[in-house]
Amino acid sequence: MKIAFTWDYELFFGEKSGTVQQCMIQPTKDLLDIAERHQAKFTFFPDAGYLLHAKKQEDALPDLKMVVEQIKSWDLLGHETGLHIHPHWEDVVYENKEWKHNTSRYKLSDFNEADVDSIIHSYFQEVQQLISSPINSFRAGGWCVQPFSNLRAAFLSLGISTDSSVFYGGKNTNVPYNYDFKNAPNRSSWYFDKDILIENKNGNFLELPITSLRYSPLFFWRLFLLGRWNPIRHKPIGNGVPTSGGGSKKVLLSRYNTFCLSADGYFISQLEHAVKQAKKEKKRHLVVIGHPKACTLYSLEKLDLFMSKHKNEIEFVSLNQLK
């Protein structure tokens, strides 16, 4: 079996973006150390909008320099870099050395066709110039990849052939999100063309979906209680505030929810269960999503232990190595 750990490398987009050092640099350094210990390859999706807009702010340049150096370092180590777009950076304001995020245009579908093409091309070039390997994978910010037809032409021109934004059964139409994967194929991969949810064996694009899981209310009760009982181990290393619209605590604590297999915080506790389930279903690989900003001391420790335990039976690979 193969497992691809994929990391969305970004700040927070709520009331407080957090610092580059705590949200990006330090936790990613810890992740790269773990990868090196276990000879693993990760896939990183750096927030291209940050790279593009930080260089316009003189006060942000020292942070940007650290980020650029870290991206170049993981590229030299053989980790994959994909394109990650949060287009609300087009409306960002920088005040008193802090980013003020306006998420009224949070997803590419909030922009007109010409703007979408311009954003994809400019964001792509901003990342590609930093790395030696060609970018061919994509993850939409906030999983908001629909409608894919708006992205198709730009992806074809840039050579982006793989998406990893979908997770089976997922749906969120709470502002600012808007995705619905209820009708996605329940498969480890599929080819598609204009509609990301419709399999087309002759399609130009490959979907490597994030593995999905059903989470019980008990899981979220434990998650919230652990954060209160032992915040040192379970508090995110990143020091920002998440975007609103991810779902209410009442819903999470009262019914089952479908979400991604994640390496963030307490979510990583479900990884062993996901592996057992995948083996039972004879799946050849899993795709795990994570965010350096959402790593905790607990999740980093569990990731290290998991890789050590399974290093002889599981290959830890980049998305490109799943094709």
C-alpha positions in Angstrom: 0.0 0.0 0.0 1.0 3.6 -0.6 0.0 6.7 1.4 0.4 10.2 0.0 0.6 12.8 2.8 -0.4 16.2 1.2 0.1 19.5 3.1 -1.7 22.8 2.3 1.0 25.3 3.2 -0.7 28.5 4.3 -1.7 31.1 6.9 -5.2 31.2 8.5 -7.9 33.2 6.8 -10.1 34.2 9.8 -10.0 37.2 12.0 -6.3 36.5 12.7 -3.9 35.2 10.0 -1.2 34.1 12.5 2.5 34.4 11.9 4.5 32.9 9.1 6.9 31.4 11.6 4.3 29.5 13.6 1.8 28.7 10.9 4.3 27.7 8.1 8.0 27.6 8.9 8.3 25.8 12.2 5.6 23.0 11.7 6.9 22.4 8.2 10.4 22.1 9.5 9.2 19.4 11.9 7.3 17.6 9.0 10.5 17.6 6.8 12.5 16.2 9.7 10.0 13.3 10.0 10.0 12.7 6.3 13.8 12.5 6.3 13.8 10.1 9.2 11.6 7.7 7.3 12.7 8.4 3.8 9.2 9.6 2.9 8.1 12.0 0.1 5.4 14.5 0.8 3.4 16.8 -1.5 3.2 20.4 -0.5 0.6 22.9 -1.8 2.0 26.3 -1.0 -0.6 29.1 -1.0 0.4 30.9 -4.3 -1.7 34.0 -3.5 0.4 34.7 -0.4 3.6 34.5 -2.5 2.3 36.9 -5.1 0.9 39.5 -2.7 3.6 39.3 0.1 6.2 40.6 -2.3 4.2 43.8 -2.8 4.5 44.7 0.9 7.9 45.8 2.2 7.2 44.8 5.8 6.3 41.3 4.6 9.5 40.6 2.7 11.5 39.0 5.6 8.7 36.5 6.1 8.4 35.9 2.4 12.1 35.2 2.2 11.8 32.5 4.8 8.9 30.9 2.9 10.7 31.0 -0.4 13.8 29.4 1.1 11.6 26.6 2.7 9.9 25.9 -0.6 13.2 25.6 -2.4 14.5 23.4 0.4 11.8 20.8 0.1 12.1 20.8 -3.7 15.8 20.0 -3.4 14.9 17.2 -1.0 12.6 15.6 -3.7 9.2 16.5 -2.3 6.5 17.4 -4.8 5.0 20.9 -5.1 1.5 21.5 -6.4 -0.6 24.5 -7.2 -2.9 25.8 -4.4 -5.2 28.7 -5.0 -7.1 30.8 -2.5 -8.2 33.6 -4.9 -9.5 35.8 -2.1 -5.9 37.1 -1.9 -7.0 39.4 -4.7 -8.9 41.4 -2.1 -6.5 41.2 0.8 -5.4 44.3 2.8 -2.1 44.5 4.7 -2.3 46.7 7.8 0.1 47.0 10.8 2.0 43.9 9.6 -1.1 41.8 9.5 -3.2 40.4 6.7 -6.9 41.3 6.6 -8.7 38.7 4.6 -12.0 39.5 2.8 -13.5 36.2 1.9 -16.5 37.5 -0.1 -14.6 36.2 -3.2 -13.2 33.1 -1.6 -13.3 30.7 -4.6 -12.5 30.9 -8.3 -16.2 30.6 -9.2 -16.7 34.0 -7.6 -14.6 35.6 -10.4 -15.4 36.1 -14.1 -13.8 33.9 -16.8 -11.0 36.3 -17.7 -10.0 36.8 -14.0 -10.0 33.1 -13.4 -7.6 32.6 -16.3 -5.4 35.4 -15.1 -5.3 34.2 -11.5 -4.4 30.6 -12.4 -1.6 31.6 -14.8 -0.1 34.3 -12.5 -0.3 32.1 -9.4 1.2 29.1 -11.3 4.2 31.1 -12.5 4.8 32.5 -9.0 5.3 29.0 -7.6 6.9 27.4 -10.7 9.8 29.9 -10.7 10.9 28.7 -7.3 11.2 25.0 -8.0 13.0 22.7 -10.4 10.2 20.1 -11.0 7.2 21.0 -13.2 3.9 21.6 -11.4 1.3 19.2 -12.6 -1.0 18.8 -9.5 -3.7 21.1 -8.1 -5.7 21.5 -4.9 -8.5 24.1 -4.7 -8.6 26.3 -1.7 -11.4 25.2 0.6 -12.0 22.2 -1.7 -13.9 24.6 -4.0 -13.0 23.1 -7.3 -16.4 23.3 -8.9 -17.3 24.0 -11.6 -14.2 22.5 -13.1 -15.1 23.7 -16.6 -14.0 27.2 -15.5 -10.4 25.9 -14.9 -10.1 23.4 -17.7 -8.5 25.7 -20.4 -5.9 27.2 -18.1 -4.9 23.7 -16.8 -4.5 22.3 -20.3 -2.3 25.2 -21.3 -0.1 24.9 -18.1 0.2 21.1 -18.1 -1.7 20.6 -14.9 -3.1 17.1 -15.3 -3.9 16.0 -11.7 -6.4 17.3 -9.2 -6.7 16.3 -5.5 -9.5 18.4 -4.2 -12.4 16.0 -4.1 -13.4 13.7 -1.2 -16.2 11.2 -1.6 -19.4 12.2 0.1 -18.3 15.7 1.1 -20.5 18.7 0.9 -20.4 22.2 2.3 -22.5 25.1 1.0 -22.0 27.3 4.0 -20.6 30.7 2.9 -17.8 31.2 1.8 -17.5 27.5 0.8 -19.4 25.8 -2.0 -18.6 22.2 -3.0 -20.7 19.1 -3.4 -19.0 15.7 -3.9 -22.1 13.6 -3.0 -22.1 12.1 -6.5 -18.4 11.6 -6.8 -17.2 8.1 -7.8 -16.3 6.1 -4.7 -12.9 5.1 -6.1 -9.2 5.8 -5.4 -8.8 7.5 -8.7 -10.5 8.3 -12.0 -10.0 10.2 -15.2 -12.3 13.1 -16.1 -12.6 16.0 -18.5 -15.1 18.8 -18.0 -16.9 17.6 -14.9 -14.7 16.5 -12.1 -17.4 14.1 -10.8 -18.0 12.3 -14.1 -15.6 9.6 -15.0 -14.2 9.8 -18.5 -11.6 7.2 -19.3 -10.4 9.3 -22.2 -10.4 12.5 -20.1 -7.4 14.8 -19.9 -7.3 14.9 -16.1 -6.7 12.5 -13.3 -8.5 12.8 -9.9 -6.6 11.5 -6.9 -9.2 12.2 -4.3 -8.5 12.8 -0.7 -9.6 9.7 1.3 -12.9 10.3 3.1 -14.1 9.0 6.4 -17.3 9.0 8.5 -16.6 10.7 11.8 -18.9 10.0 14.7 -20.1 12.6 17.2 -18.0 10.8 19.9 -14.9 11.7 17.8 -15.6 15.4 18.0 -16.5 15.3 21.7 -13.1 13.8 22.3 -11.4 16.3 20.0 -13.0 19.3 21.8 -12.4 17.9 25.3 -8.8 17.1 24.6 -8.2 20.6 23.5 -9.5 21.8 26.9 -7.8 19.2 29.1 -4.4 19.2 27.5 -3.9 22.3 25.3 -0.2 22.0 25.2 -0.3 18.7 23.2 -3.5 19.4 21.3 -3.5 23.1 20.5 -2.4 23.9 16.9 1.1 25.2 16.4 -0.3 27.8 14.1 -1.5 30.9 16.0 -4.3 32.2 13.7 -8.1 31.8 13.5 -9.8 29.6 10.9 -12.3 30.8 8.3 -15.9 30.6 9.5 -18.3 28.4 7.6 -16.8 25.0 8.3 -19.7 23.7 10.2 -21.2 24.3 13.7 -20.2 22.5 16.8 -23.8 21.5 17.3 -23.8 19.5 14.0 -20.4 17.9 14.7 -21.4 16.8 18.2 -24.8 15.5 17.3 -24.5 13.4 14.2 -22.1 11.5 11.9 -20.2 13.7 9.4 -18.2 12.8 6.3 -14.9 14.5 6.0 -11.3 14.1 4.8 -8.8 11.7 6.2 -6.6 14.3 7.8 -3.2 14.5 9.6 -4.3 17.7 11.4 -4.3 17.5 15.2 -6.5 14.8 16.7 -7.8 13.8 13.3 -4.6 11.8 12.8 -5.9 9.3 15.4 -8.1 7.9 12.7 -5.2 6.9 10.4 -4.8 3.4 11.7 -8.6 2.8 11.2 -8.4 4.1 7.6 -5.5 1.8 6.8 -7.4 -1.3 8.1 -10.5 -0.2 6.1 -8.5 0.3 3.0 -6.8 -3.1 3.3 -10.3 -4.7 3.7 -11.5 -2.9 0.6 -8.3 -3.8 -1.2 -7.5 -0.2 -2.0 -3.9 0.4 -3.2 -3.4 3.8 -1.8 -4.7 6.6 0.5 -4.4 10.3 0.2 -4.2 12.2 3.4 -4.7 16.0 3.7 -2.9 18.1 6.3 -2.0 21.7 7.1 1.2 22.6 8.8 -0.6 25.4 10.7 -3.0 22.8 12.2 -0.3 20.4 13.3 -0.1 19.8 17.1 2.6 18.2 19.2 0.2 15.2 19.4 -0.2 14.9 15.6 3.5 15.3 14.9 4.3 12.6 17.4 1.6 10.3 16.0 2.8 10.8 12.5 6.4 9.9 13.4 5.2 6.8 15.3 2.9 5.7 12.4 5.6 5.9 9.8 8.0 4.0 12.1 5.5 1.3 12.7 4.5 0.8 9.1 7.7 1.6 7.2 8.1 -2.0 6.0 4.6 -2.4 4.6 3.6 1.1 3.5 5.3 3.4 1.0 5.0 7.1 1.9 5.0 8.8 -1.5 4.1 12.0 -3.3 1.0 12.3 -5.5 3.1 11.9 -8.6 4.2 8.5 -7.4 0.5 7.3 -7.2 0.0 7.7 -11.0 
